[in-house]
């Protein structure tokens, strides 16, 4: 059974509140894990694509019939940190050489009964009932009550993706983006140059001050900022790209550097 997941709003800053719990934001693929009344396991992505056959190692986790869990599918690196590139590589491959782990953070159906209307902390108790012991294949997201700022500082120190702040009394809002669940991303920042742009769809080509290619920026660029690039002189144009005569410098935020040295999901902040 697929249940459309509840989505997160963004918060610019972490905060401390006894009304919220704080969890680590895991850098992987959102997964809805379903066990039907007959005990058949089905796995779904966030967008209702069934991906059951891609992860056969998750078919026998001994969860009872009538269970639906929400969580993140991750691959960890040698330091035990989620590795998004490794997760995507495994997702796109038919080989099973890279081990995955399903980390659950919510219960949507418990022993055949829909429980999305229960407060979050009560659903957490049900999750502990279903997953009393964490294993390499199946575990629970750990949380603390409050302490969002300190948790976020620790995440920054470790170079992790960010945190999630959730109201303790929040009901699970199926298929909705809710202010009751907030994400605070541990962005990195860089000063880069826009060296050109795509001609058929939006995307700016980025480079460092030595001219090293940094990838394409597609996010967070307001109309007034776009105008500056599209008014600039072009020195060369191909079917797919236009290259600026003089690169323009800007400040961007991004998730992390990829293994190829590119900026992952760069987003415009300001001109320099």
Protein Blocks (a to p, Z undefined) as FASTA:
>chain_A
ZZddddddddfbdcddfkbccddddddddddddddfkopacdddfkopafklmmmmlmmn
opaehiacddddddddfkopacfklmmmmmmpcbfkbccddddfbdfbgghiacklpcfk
lmmmmmmmmmmbccfkbccddddeejllmmmmmmmmnopabdcdddfklccdehiacfkb
ccdddddddddddfbdcfkbgcdddddfkopaebjcfehpafklmmmmmmpccfbdcfkb
ccdfbdcddddddfbdcfkopaehiacfbdZZ
